[in-house]
């Protein structure tokens, strides 16, 4: 009698566990995640340490993008009796970490994204150790590595831009300081002043009444006053009779007679030089 009751209770418990689990799976497929979680939690009353229930609860949380909570549930899945299920849990942990890295990249938090992608690669590496024949962890591992390289390039570019933004205000400040220093030390340029000699040349002479008039050539005047040229002796042929007589009087008497014949004009007494054709 007791054995029959135990067997009957076991079958009833198993039926309730299977029913609640099946109902939760249906609601999960319909994307009714909160209702699915309620069914899975109720099923845990029947089997608190069921790795399958941990796995299903984690799936519902992952679908709601509650990645930290989902990862915590997936880590409870592994058991020696269910190694393949544990490999799937590690694979799904890598998926959660990859989605978190995408969110960090969208927020331009490249360092956090790189950390999450490293964790993602570690999770898939562990999954490959448990199930080396499974191609999905290998594929996700390569995807995470490529995404990590993209995040690294984006981080370098971000750091360069930040450095430029920090340098530009400092450079502008130095330029402004240089301009201020140049303005304080450099004298204000003055208009060029004409040299004294040039200024005298440009200024009109007194008495010119503002206009420059050519001066008439001064005629020589008689006398030997200061500033006047000495009179030149008349040339032969241009001497007047008075000039000839004066020269003759200054010569000795013998030479005077000879010179008189040579110097005395021929013809009219007002002697002119005429052309003899």
Secondary structure as UniProt FT lines:
FT   HELIX           2..29
FT   TURN            30..31
FT   HELIX           33..46
FT   TURN            48..49
FT   HELIX           51..63
FT   TURN            64..65
FT   HELIX           67..74
FT   TURN            75..76
FT   HELIX           80..82
FT   HELIX           83..106
FT   TURN            107..108
FT   HELIX           110..130
FT   TURN            132..133
FT   HELIX           135..185
FT   HELIX           196..202
FT   TURN            206..207
FT   TURN            209..210
FT   TURN            226..227
FT   TURN            236..237
FT   HELIX           241..250
FT   HELIX           253..263
//
